[in-house]
Amino acid sequence: MALLELHDISQAYGRHTVVDGLSFSLAPGAIACLLGPSGCGKTTVLRCIAGFEHLMAGEIRLAGDIVSGPQVHVPAEHRRIGMVFQDYALFPHLSVADNIGFGLREGRAQEREARVLELLSLVGLATEGRKYPHELSGGQQQRVALARALAPRPRLLLLDEPFSNLDVELRERLAIEVRNILRAEGTTAILVTHDQHEAFAMADEVGIMHEGRIQQWDAPYNLYHRPANRFVADFVGQGVFLPGQILDGGRIGIEIGTLSLTAHAAGGDWRTGQQVSVLLRPDDVIHDDASGLKAEVVAKAFRGAEFLYTLRLHSGAHLLSLVPSHHNHALGESIGIRLDVDHVVAFPAV
């Protein structure tokens, strides 16, 4: 049985529909993410699950029981759902240990103290229990907020942009640490973010949201390599679209070569001669000095181990290519390239 089920839920503020017929389910122990641009409705979905808002339509079930629906609204405090907020919401006058133990009201004092010590160790703050929030770094404060939410052993944990106040380099590393903590606790969780690096580092499955709807619910690998529509293809990862044409024999012709239709690309029910847009990722375009196919370097971004080159073809169309950083080419230089496309992604031309 799914732990969490959302069936065709909708929510609106006045005449503005924010969530529009959204459905998904989550198995016990799974870590999921709602990923999308600002204003797509993802935080509203989280608030509806938590019980902070009444649904306009649809229903939400927890462990098979309806907690939100046309005639039902179980209050937030009775849902056994934990939540980690964007600003952590720690109590400045309480120590780290007291913050973590704040929601522990059941059981003997000795049991509550043991749970706090267990969580301090789990989040890597075993020696920081007597400190106060202002004495900790942002990453440490985030761990305290997580430990406090986990302390009562919620059946579901919701995380609303929990890393947005942290440095970019710290976000992905902390997302991996949080994932490991949730795994150790066996906690089912949903993360909301607009940062795909956080989403992919932490979640088993990701729902891409746009205008109140889920465009695709899938594993991160499939979102990148097998996007369901053009919005997902544009939102996830980097890439450019080149015009192409469906050829006979299950092929697509583009300016720089011919590609074989994969099962995903063939899902468009193509016909010979049809005009299409073909997605090429930076890892599809390989730098090859021996290749007779040339492209001009028009921009480059140094990333340590590699450069992200922006290349211009003879037609004026641009490509992206990831190239090892010892290949340091100048702007305006022509370099050899070749295609190595394992997953052909194409959509009807617009």
Secondary structure, 3 states (H helix, E strand, C coil): CCCEEEEEEEEEECCEEEEEEEEEEECCCCEEEEECCCCCCHHHHHHHHHCCCCCCEEEEEECCEEEECCCCECCHHHCCEEEECCCCCCCCCCCHHHHHCCCCCCCCHHHHHHHHHHHHHHCCCCCCCCCCHHHCCHHHHHHHHHHHHHCCCCCEEEEECCCCCCCHHHHHHHHHHHHHHHHHHCCCEEEEECCHHHHHHHCCEEEEEECCEEEEEECHHHHHHCCCCHHHHHHCCCCEEEEEEEECCCEEEECCEEEECCHHHHCCCCCCCCEEEEEECHHHEEECCCCCCEEEEEEEEECCCEEEEEEECCCCCEEEEEEECCCCCCCCCEEEEEECCCCCEEEECC
